[in-house]
Amino acid sequence: MYKTRTLAAEQVKLGKVWVNEELIKPSREIKRGDVSKVRKGPIHFSWKMLTAPTSRVGAKLVPTYAADVTSPEELECAPQR
């Protein structure tokens, strides 16, 4: 997920965001049950939409609307710190 709508739109235009395994446009609406995948570095993070918020929400509320379904195999690709 991204901190701002501008950042999210830029990443979509760069081809780093998929919904239900399809590249999307910035105007794509996300619905309940959709699985979004975001590439950040070598990792593809995935979230399943539990419900769509009626307006923008802060980062603390994201778990209310989306569940992290990133596979353990993807997380193993993360660079060790």
Secondary structure, DSSP 8 states (H G I E B T S, - for coil): --SSHHHHHHHHHTT-EEETTEE--TT----TT-EEEEEETTEEEEEEESS--SS---GGGHHHHEEE---HHHHHTS---
